[in-house]
Amino acid sequence: MDDTEARERILAAAEALYYERGYAAVGVDQVRTAAGVSLRRVYALFPSKNGIVEAVLRRKHDEWDDGLADAVRAAGDDRRARLLAVYAFLEQWFCTDGFRGCAFINAFGELGGTHPEVARIVRDHKASFQAYMAGLVTDAGASEQLAAQLSILAEGATTTAAISGDGRAAAQARAAAEVLIDAAIA
């Protein structure tokens, strides 16, 4: 197994374990066992657990960006539909087996106060989502204030769905988004 494959196995195992059990609860030994990689190899690729956590979050960021962009692209050229595609993307995600909320919010809640790099990665991810929403809103001819409102709806729906276990939070957020979009673009 080369370094690329070992790195992928470590990150996939760590991502699954962190999401299921929490960042603080999972040790490097558990990641090593789940990945089927020697502890020596893990530390050769990642000098610390923090390095693994940071790499997992960067990977999750790319996954989120790609999934969201695909959902919006699938909505076609209709600007309203592109904005609402965000909530369809959330609904699909909320209904997946093992949905446990936003990996970034989870990481921030567990580690943000003691790991400045984790806090920075989470803030950058959330700022990136805000900027993406601002681009969609600007394309739709509305003010950036709408982007902040739609982002807050998405974040709130994610937290609500994780805590309640009810994926309908996305549909409820979408209904509120429709009202805001229609008022802003009218």
C-alpha positions, 0 to 999 in steps of 0.5 A: 500500500502506497502513501496515497492509499494509506492516507485515504484509508486513514482519513476515511476511517477517521471521518466515519469514527469522528462523525459517529462517536465524536472527535474527542472520543476517538483516539489514533489507535481506533483510527489505525485499527479501522484503517488497517494501517500500522501506527507507525504509518499513521504517524509518518503521514500525520504527526498528531491526532490534530493533523488527522482532524484537520485533514478530515475537516478539509476533506469534508469541506471539499465534499460539501462544496462539491455536493452543493455545487452539483445540486445547484448546477442540477437546478439549471438556469432558474435563479430561484430554483438555484437558491432553493436547490440548497435546501433540497441538498440539505433534505437529501443529506438529512435523510441519509443513514447515520446523519449526525449534523454538521461535522464542522459544528460538531468539531467546533463544539468539541475542539474549537475552544482548545484547538485554534486551527480547528476553529479557523478551519470551521470559520473558514468553512462557514465563511465559504458557505456564506460567500457561496450563498452571496454569489447565488443571491447576487446572481438572482438580483437580490441583496447580500442580506438575503444570503445571510438570511438563507444561510442562517436558515440552512444552518438552523435546519442542519442543527434542528435535524441533527438534534431532533432526528427529523429531516423535515427541517429542510422542507421547513427551512425551504418554505421560509426561504421561498418567502424570503426569496419571493419578497427579495426578488419581487 
